[in-house]
């Protein structure tokens, strides 16, 4: 459970290029908890006693919400919440801009991520900057070597935003 929270909350996280693999890992981590508790209760406490049955009951009670959560996560294996908008390559990483779509109850957003390859198919992803609400953006390399992300206005009264940064810094 701690590993799943860490994968969600840390500023830099490993991500697979193949998006469904990220969900498969989360599901596997969720299902590993009750499996480990079950193994502990039946193998380490080999003699039938009160502790074995108590841990077995706890395992059963813990596994129900975890199996439900794993089932819920499996609904999102096809991830349409991040739509690519633009990308630029620097010396050490790729910078990609995505339009986020959290569903009907949320506004669109723009997220700038730095993606550094680890091994083929796996990358380290860091969110550099996010803009919410926002629906469109342009991403360009300036002659000075800086990258510029221009976020279009979102609705009346919004002027949009410009974010310039030096890549790999």
C-alpha positions as semicolon CSV with decimal commas, in nm:
position;residue;x (nm);y (nm);z (nm)
1;X;0,000;0,000;0,000
2;X;0,287;0,235;0,084
3;X;0,443;0,167;-0,257
4;X;0,120;0,266;-0,432
5;X;0,089;0,590;-0,235
6;X;0,456;0,665;-0,307
7;X;0,404;0,609;-0,681
8;X;0,119;0,861;-0,672
9;X;0,267;1,127;-0,444
10;X;0,641;1,139;-0,522
11;X;0,756;1,421;-0,753
12;X;0,951;1,180;-0,975
13;X;0,805;0,839;-1,047
14;X;0,886;0,549;-1,279
15;X;0,635;0,501;-1,561
16;X;0,612;0,248;-1,839
17;X;0,584;0,365;-2,198
18;X;0,297;0,119;-2,238
19;X;0,032;0,283;-2,015
20;X;-0,164;-0,034;-1,921
21;X;0,155;-0,170;-1,762
22;X;0,141;0,111;-1,503
23;X;-0,206;-0,004;-1,398
24;X;-0,099;-0,369;-1,397
25;X;0,183;-0,287;-1,152
26;X;-0,058;-0,097;-0,924
27;X;-0,301;-0,391;-0,930
28;X;-0,020;-0,638;-0,860
29;X;0,100;-0,433;-0,561
30;X;-0,255;-0,417;-0,423
31;X;-0,306;-0,791;-0,458
32;X;0,037;-0,866;-0,307
33;X;-0,074;-0,736;0,034
34;X;-0,345;-0,996;0,103
35;X;-0,132;-1,267;-0,055
36;X;0,156;-1,184;0,179
37;X;-0,075;-1,176;0,482
38;X;-0,227;-1,509;0,381
39;X;0,119;-1,664;0,341
40;X;0,224;-1,525;0,679
41;X;-0,081;-1,667;0,853
42;X;-0,056;-2,017;0,705
43;X;0,319;-2,075;0,665
44;X;0,490;-1,883;0,941
45;X;0,227;-1,971;1,200
46;X;0,236;-2,339;1,104
47;X;0,062;-2,472;1,412
48;X;-0,311;-2,402;1,420
49;X;-0,362;-2,162;1,707
50;X;-0,550;-1,843;1,790
51;X;-0,293;-1,619;1,620
52;X;-0,315;-1,810;1,295
53;X;-0,693;-1,778;1,281
54;X;-0,682;-1,414;1,392
55;X;-0,435;-1,324;1,117
56;X;-0,641;-1,525;0,871
57;X;-0,951;-1,322;0,962
58;X;-0,756;-0,995;0,934
59;X;-0,629;-1,108;0,594
60;X;-0,984;-1,173;0,480
61;X;-1,106;-0,834;0,604
62;X;-0,811;-0,647;0,447
63;X;-0,839;-0,831;0,117
64;X;-1,200;-0,728;0,049
65;X;-1,136;-0,351;0,004
66;X;-0,806;-0,419;-0,174
67;X;-0,973;-0,651;-0,426
68;X;-1,245;-0,390;-0,480
69;X;-0,981;-0,119;-0,534
70;X;-0,791;-0,345;-0,776
71;X;-1,114;-0,405;-0,967
72;X;-1,177;-0,029;-0,982
73;X;-0,823;0,037;-1,109
74;X;-0,867;-0,226;-1,381
75;X;-1,145;-0,012;-1,530
76;X;-0,883;0,252;-1,621
77;X;-0,640;0,029;-1,808
78;X;-0,722;0,227;-2,122
79;X;-0,607;0,571;-2,010
80;X;-0,748;0,864;-2,203
81;X;-0,678;1,125;-1,936
82;X;-0,345;1,242;-2,087
83;X;-0,359;1,360;-2,448
84;X;-0,023;1,466;-2,602
85;X;-0,011;1,831;-2,712
86;X;0,358;1,888;-2,785
87;X;0,709;1,762;-2,718
88;X;1,068;1,886;-2,733
89;X;1,387;1,690;-2,680
90;X;1,673;1,828;-2,470
91;X;2,016;1,679;-2,421
92;X;1,913;1,445;-2,138
93;X;1,534;1,424;-2,140
94;X;1,216;1,468;-2,337
95;X;0,977;1,742;-2,230
96;X;0,618;1,664;-2,314
97;X;0,302;1,869;-2,280
98;X;-0,027;1,689;-2,216
99;X;-0,389;1,798;-2,197
100;X;-0,546;1,634;-1,893
101;X;-0,905;1,522;-1,888
102;X;-1,037;1,407;-1,553
103;X;-1,388;1,347;-1,680
104;X;-1,716;1,537;-1,687
105;X;-1,686;1,685;-1,337
106;X;-1,346;1,850;-1,398
107;X;-1,190;2,115;-1,618
108;X;-0,920;2,037;-1,870
109;X;-0,566;2,107;-1,764
110;X;-0,219;2,132;-1,916
111;X;0,076;1,942;-1,768
112;X;0,443;1,978;-1,863
113;X;0,644;1,664;-1,779
114;X;1,015;1,581;-1,801
115;X;1,060;1,219;-1,909
116;X;1,403;1,059;-1,873
117;X;1,455;0,710;-2,014
118;X;1,581;0,447;-1,768
119;X;1,569;0,128;-1,975
120;X;1,373;0,058;-2,292
121;X;1,005;0,088;-2,208
122;X;1,060;0,252;-1,868
123;X;1,113;0,620;-1,788
124;X;1,138;0,854;-1,490
125;X;0,865;1,117;-1,506
126;X;0,868;1,449;-1,322
127;X;0,590;1,705;-1,342
128;X;0,762;2,035;-1,418
129;X;0,454;2,257;-1,416
130;X;0,078;2,222;-1,441
131;X;-0,192;2,468;-1,540
132;X;-0,553;2,420;-1,437
133;X;-0,792;2,506;-1,591
134;X;-0,644;2,515;-1,941
135;X;-0,725;2,339;-2,265
136;X;-0,464;2,432;-2,525
137;X;-0,097;2,520;-2,535
138;X;0,195;2,566;-2,773
139;X;0,545;2,447;-2,695
140;X;0,855;2,585;-2,867
141;X;1,233;2,611;-2,845
142;X;1,362;2,969;-2,840
143;X;1,684;3,078;-3,014
144;X;1,834;3,142;-2,668
145;X;1,802;2,771;-2,586
146;X;1,510;2,822;-2,350
147;X;1,183;2,633;-2,392
148;X;0,858;2,831;-2,391
149;X;0,518;2,690;-2,304
150;X;0,233;2,926;-2,392
151;X;-0,098;2,827;-2,236
152;X;-0,402;2,965;-2,418
153;X;-0,672;3,156;-2,225
154;X;-0,945;2,938;-2,077
155;X;-1,274;3,122;-2,067
156;X;-1,354;3,488;-2,020
157;X;-1,128;3,690;-1,793
158;X;-0,831;3,456;-1,841
159;X;-0,523;3,599;-2,013
160;X;-0,340;3,270;-2,051
161;X;0,012;3,210;-1,922
162;X;0,366;3,191;-2,053
163;X;0,624;2,966;-1,887
164;X;0,988;2,980;-1,999
165;X;1,254;2,750;-1,858
166;X;1,602;2,617;-1,927
167;X;1,583;2,243;-1,999
168;X;1,779;1,994;-1,788
169;X;1,827;2,239;-1,506
